[in-house]
Amino acid sequence: MTASTPDRRILIVDSAIDLIATQGLRALTHRALDTALELPAGSASYYFRTKRALIEAIVDRIATRSRTDFAGMERTGDPIDLDRIARSTAAWLDRLLAQRRNHLIVRHALIIDLLGDAELHGELVGCLFSHRHATTLFDTLGAPDPATAAADFIAVIEGLIFDRFAGARTALAAGTGKSVDQLAAVLAVQLAATGASR
C-alpha cells in the first residue's frame, strides 16, 4: 500500500471505526488494524503510538465529519413550519443512518466507554446535534423554554438513531421513504409537544 502520511492516518482511523462498529471496542488493537489493512506489523502504532492516540483520532474524525455534514444541511428562508422542520430533520437523520452508520455506532460505543473523560466525552456528545443551534431553532419557534425544548429534541433524536441501528427498528432500512416517514412522525410529535407555534 502506498499512501501519503495524512492519507494513511485517515485510512487507519477509518479502518478503526469499521473494526469497532463490526467487532466492538475490545477488537481495536494496533495489530488488528495492521492485519485488516495488510500493513507491515507495527504500522498502525507508528502513526498512533498508543490506543489513546487512536481513540482521540477516531473522536476527531467523527466530530469533524459531523460538523461538515451539519454545515451542509439545507437551510432555506421558507416560513417556519413544524411539519417541514420534522421532515427535513428526518431526511437528514436518514442520510446519516444510510451513509454513516458505522460512525453512529462507534460514537455511541465511545460515549459510554469515555464517560469518565470529560473532554472526549463532551466532544462526542455535542458533535452530532448542536444544542446551540437547536436552542436557536426553538427560540425562533416561540417555545416557552427554548433550552429545555432543544435538550428534549436532541434526546429524542439520539433515541431514534439508537433505535434504528441497535434497537427494535434495525430492520427498517435507511434510505427509503418509509424510513424518513417513521423518523418524521416521531419528530413532528416532539416538535408539537414543545409548545412551539407554527
Sequence and secondary structure as in RCSB ss.txt:
>XXXX:A:sequence
MTASTPDRRILIVDSAIDLIATQGLRALTHRALDTALELPAGSASYYFRTKRALIEAIVDRIATRSRTDFAGMER
TGDPIDLDRIARSTAAWLDRLLAQRRNHLIVRHALIIDLLGDAELHGELVGCLFSHRHATTLFDTLGAPDPATAA
ADFIAVIEGLIFDRFAGARTALAAGTGKSVDQLAAVLAVQLAATGASR
>XXXX:A:secstr
    HHHHHHHHHHHHHHHHHHH GGG  HHHHHHHHT  TTHHHHHSSSHHHHHHHHHHHHHHHHHHHHHTS  
      HHHHHHHHHHHHHHHHHH HHHHHHHHHHHHHTTT HHHHHHHHHHSS HHHHHHHHHHTT SSHHHHH
HHHHHHHHHHHHHHHHSTTTTS SSSHHHHHHHHHHHHHHHHHTT   
